[in-house]
Amino acid sequence: MTIAIFKLYANKIGGTEKAVQSLVSILNQNRYANECYAAVDVKEVQNSDDKCITLYNCESFLKKNKLKFYINYYLFLFHNIQKKQLVISTDIATSSLLMLANLMRFTRLNIICWEHYPFEKNSRIWQKIFK
């Protein structure tokens, strides 16, 4: 099974990116073929084993022409889900674009939207749930 993981469109270092790195390492242990994708590479520090396929190498293109950026991002998503069986997205906006791209393919694709919420921000909710 081939698994594609789409990071946030600007893959900055943060909680979501660390969670994606953990997910990639777990999938590598179970010998699943996986690939990471991000639209903009902002020089994230990665393990040497992890490779991230990016659309642009700098963030300045996004600031110049947002419409052209999002059209190219949609085409990037459409192109990179062609032979995948499972796609994991780390944000809701990318998941919506993936669903739209999947409708254009007329084939079945499993899409998982995995939104990462830091424990510190939601600690009150978790404290009430686990009481």
Contacts in CASP RR format, 6 or more apart in sequence:
PFRMAT RR
TARGET T0000
AUTHOR 0000-0000-0000
METHOD contacts of the structure
MODEL  1
MTIAIFKLYANKIGGTEKAVQSLVSILNQNRYANECYAAVDVKEVQNSDD
KCITLYNCESFLKKNKLKFYINYYLFLFHNIQKKQLVISTDIATSSLLML
ANLMRFTRLNIICWEHYPFEKNSRIWQKIFK
1 32 0 8 1.000
1 33 0 8 1.000
1 85 0 8 1.000
1 86 0 8 1.000
2 32 0 8 1.000
2 33 0 8 1.000
2 34 0 8 1.000
2 35 0 8 1.000
2 83 0 8 1.000
2 84 0 8 1.000
2 85 0 8 1.000
2 86 0 8 1.000
3 27 0 8 1.000
3 32 0 8 1.000
3 33 0 8 1.000
3 34 0 8 1.000
3 35 0 8 1.000
3 84 0 8 1.000
3 85 0 8 1.000
3 86 0 8 1.000
3 87 0 8 1.000
3 88 0 8 1.000
4 34 0 8 1.000
4 35 0 8 1.000
4 37 0 8 1.000
4 80 0 8 1.000
4 81 0 8 1.000
4 84 0 8 1.000
4 86 0 8 1.000
4 87 0 8 1.000
4 88 0 8 1.000
5 20 0 8 1.000
5 23 0 8 1.000
5 24 0 8 1.000
5 34 0 8 1.000
5 35 0 8 1.000
5 36 0 8 1.000
5 37 0 8 1.000
5 87 0 8 1.000
5 88 0 8 1.000
5 89 0 8 1.000
5 90 0 8 1.000
6 36 0 8 1.000
6 37 0 8 1.000
6 38 0 8 1.000
6 77 0 8 1.000
6 87 0 8 1.000
6 88 0 8 1.000
6 89 0 8 1.000
6 90 0 8 1.000
6 94 0 8 1.000
6 98 0 8 1.000
7 16 0 8 1.000
7 17 0 8 1.000
7 20 0 8 1.000
7 36 0 8 1.000
7 37 0 8 1.000
7 38 0 8 1.000
7 52 0 8 1.000
7 90 0 8 1.000
8 16 0 8 1.000
8 17 0 8 1.000
8 38 0 8 1.000
8 90 0 8 1.000
8 91 0 8 1.000
8 94 0 8 1.000
9 38 0 8 1.000
9 39 0 8 1.000
9 40 0 8 1.000
9 62 0 8 1.000
9 73 0 8 1.000
9 91 0 8 1.000
9 93 0 8 1.000
9 94 0 8 1.000
10 38 0 8 1.000
10 39 0 8 1.000
10 40 0 8 1.000
10 42 0 8 1.000
10 59 0 8 1.000
10 62 0 8 1.000
11 17 0 8 1.000
11 38 0 8 1.000
11 40 0 8 1.000
11 41 0 8 1.000
11 42 0 8 1.000
11 44 0 8 1.000
11 52 0 8 1.000
11 54 0 8 1.000
12 42 0 8 1.000
12 44 0 8 1.000
13 44 0 8 1.000
13 45 0 8 1.000
15 116 0 8 1.000
15 118 0 8 1.000
16 90 0 8 1.000
16 91 0 8 1.000
16 116 0 8 1.000
17 44 0 8 1.000
19 90 0 8 1.000
19 116 0 8 1.000
20 36 0 8 1.000
20 90 0 8 1.000
21 46 0 8 1.000
21 47 0 8 1.000
21 50 0 8 1.000
23 88 0 8 1.000
23 114 0 8 1.000
24 34 0 8 1.000
24 36 0 8 1.000
24 50 0 8 1.000
27 34 0 8 1.000
28 34 0 8 1.000
28 49 0 8 1.000
35 51 0 8 1.000
35 53 0 8 1.000
35 80 0 8 1.000
36 50 0 8 1.000
36 51 0 8 1.000
36 52 0 8 1.000
36 53 0 8 1.000
37 52 0 8 1.000
37 53 0 8 1.000
37 54 0 8 1.000
37 76 0 8 1.000
37 77 0 8 1.000
37 80 0 8 1.000
38 44 0 8 1.000
38 52 0 8 1.000
38 53 0 8 1.000
38 54 0 8 1.000
38 55 0 8 1.000
39 54 0 8 1.000
39 55 0 8 1.000
39 56 0 8 1.000
39 69 0 8 1.000
39 73 0 8 1.000
39 76 0 8 1.000
40 54 0 8 1.000
40 55 0 8 1.000
40 56 0 8 1.000
40 57 0 8 1.000
40 58 0 8 1.000
40 59 0 8 1.000
40 61 0 8 1.000
40 62 0 8 1.000
41 52 0 8 1.000
41 54 0 8 1.000
41 56 0 8 1.000
41 57 0 8 1.000
41 58 0 8 1.000
42 58 0 8 1.000
42 59 0 8 1.000
44 52 0 8 1.000
46 52 0 8 1.000
53 80 0 8 1.000
55 72 0 8 1.000
55 73 0 8 1.000
55 76 0 8 1.000
56 62 0 8 1.000
56 69 0 8 1.000
61 69 0 8 1.000
62 69 0 8 1.000
73 97 0 8 1.000
74 97 0 8 1.000
74 100 0 8 1.000
74 101 0 8 1.000
77 94 0 8 1.000
77 97 0 8 1.000
77 98 0 8 1.000
77 101 0 8 1.000
78 101 0 8 1.000
78 104 0 8 1.000
78 105 0 8 1.000
81 87 0 8 1.000
81 98 0 8 1.000
81 101 0 8 1.000
81 102 0 8 1.000
81 105 0 8 1.000
81 109 0 8 1.000
82 105 0 8 1.000
84 109 0 8 1.000
85 109 0 8 1.000
85 110 0 8 1.000
86 109 0 8 1.000
86 110 0 8 1.000
86 112 0 8 1.000
87 98 0 8 1.000
87 109 0 8 1.000
87 110 0 8 1.000
87 111 0 8 1.000
87 112 0 8 1.000
88 112 0 8 1.000
88 114 0 8 1.000
89 95 0 8 1.000
89 98 0 8 1.000
89 111 0 8 1.000
89 112 0 8 1.000
89 113 0 8 1.000
89 114 0 8 1.000
90 114 0 8 1.000
90 115 0 8 1.000
90 116 0 8 1.000
91 113 0 8 1.000
91 115 0 8 1.000
92 113 0 8 1.000
92 115 0 8 1.000
95 111 0 8 1.000
95 113 0 8 1.000
98 109 0 8 1.000
98 111 0 8 1.000
99 111 0 8 1.000
102 109 0 8 1.000
102 111 0 8 1.000
119 126 0 8 1.000
END
